[in-house]
Amino acid sequence: MASSDSDDGMDAFMGKFKTQRYKNAFTEKNWEKEFDKIPMFMKSAPAEIDPQEYPELSCIQSIIHDEDRPPEEQAKSLKDEGNAYFKEKNYQKAVVSYTAGLKKKCGDQDLNAVLLTNRAAAHFHLGNMRSSLNDAAAAKKIKPDHLKALFRGAQCCIELQNFSEAVQWCDEGLKFHPTEKKLNELRAAADKHKRAADRDARKAKAREKKQHGDKQALLGLIKDRGIKLLQSVKSHRHDSDSDEETESSSATIAELSLDGFSSQEVTGAQVFMDEQGSLHWPVLFFYPEHQQSDFISAFCENNWQDENRQLPSLTLH
């Protein structure tokens, strides 16, 4: 008899839906939008959580950030929150969550090491290589054998082109994980980059040494020819009536330097010596009467003698 009464009550309840429409029911037009407000079915978390629009999510947030819970629980919840942001590739928010977890200063050192390595990964994807390296180093300090921290530190060093340090990070990791394939591959890549960088540095040093020798030899030839470099010196005092200070604006003998024998701003031409030991000069000719000029990027000094001309003084402006 009791069972019959129960069935009758249920039938009466369900019968209401035949005449009355459920006020808060999803419709064909809004069901996807409404489902996206439910944390279980959300495709991504909203940028700002409005308690009126997302009451369920707001409730979960209040549980996560409940200050009455032990620091370890709070840090773990923030780590999980950061991981969720990381999976969505929202690395900036992931960094914020991991940082908040570290600020709880919980006594679980393993959890702190995970927070640091996870934040290092987020920084790495944001391109913050220095910050990522610092977090990896901090995690390694807590756990010297932490594989992810060692691997991330080596990656950061390669990105920063500190190849020697990258090899050191890999070597430290291989002491604890000698068979780790990815770490061995990363070490091989770092060592290859290091050898290439060392080779380039040696080449650059040899090239610089040769250029310095060539420059000194060229300066010696110019000095042997008795060539003087003239430079215009402008007076910085405007309130003087002295003739001596007026004359200070005239050309004075400058220190001999190859910088004065080039026209880098115009053509890039510069004085050079050929295989026969003759100097070739960039020369600018002025023809005031025709209001014209002509530029020769490499005028051999021997041509001046052939044409009974004199090498003019070079003036810097």
HELIX and SHEET records of a PDB file:
HELIX    1   1 ALA A    2  THR A   19  1                                  18    
HELIX    2   2 TRP A   31  PHE A   35  1                                   5    
HELIX    3   3 PRO A   39  PHE A   41  5                                   3    
HELIX    4   4 PRO A   55  ILE A   64  1                                  10    
HELIX    5   5 PRO A   71  LYS A   87  1                                  17    
HELIX    6   6 TYR A   91  LYS A  103  1                                  13    
HELIX    7   7 GLN A  109  LEU A  126  1                                  18    
HELIX    8   8 MET A  129  ILE A  142  1                                  14    
HELIX    9   9 LEU A  147  GLU A  159  1                                  13    
HELIX   10  10 PHE A  163  PHE A  176  1                                  14    
HELIX   11  11 LYS A  181  ASP A  224  1                                  44    
HELIX   12  12 ASP A  243  GLU A  247  1                                   5    
HELIX   13  13 LEU A  258  PHE A  261  5                                   4    
HELIX   14  14 GLU A  301  ASP A  306  1                                   6    
SHEET    1   A 3 ALA A 251  ILE A 253  0                                        
SHEET    2   A 3 LEU A 229  SER A 232 -1                                        
SHEET    3   A 3 LEU A 314  LEU A 316  1                                        
SHEET    1   B 2 SER A 262  SER A 263  0                                        
SHEET    2   B 2 ALA A 269  GLN A 270 -1                                        
SHEET    1   C 3 PHE A 272  MET A 273  0                                        
SHEET    2   C 3 LEU A 279  TYR A 287 -1                                        
SHEET    3   C 3 GLN A 292  CYS A 300 -1                                        
END                                                                             
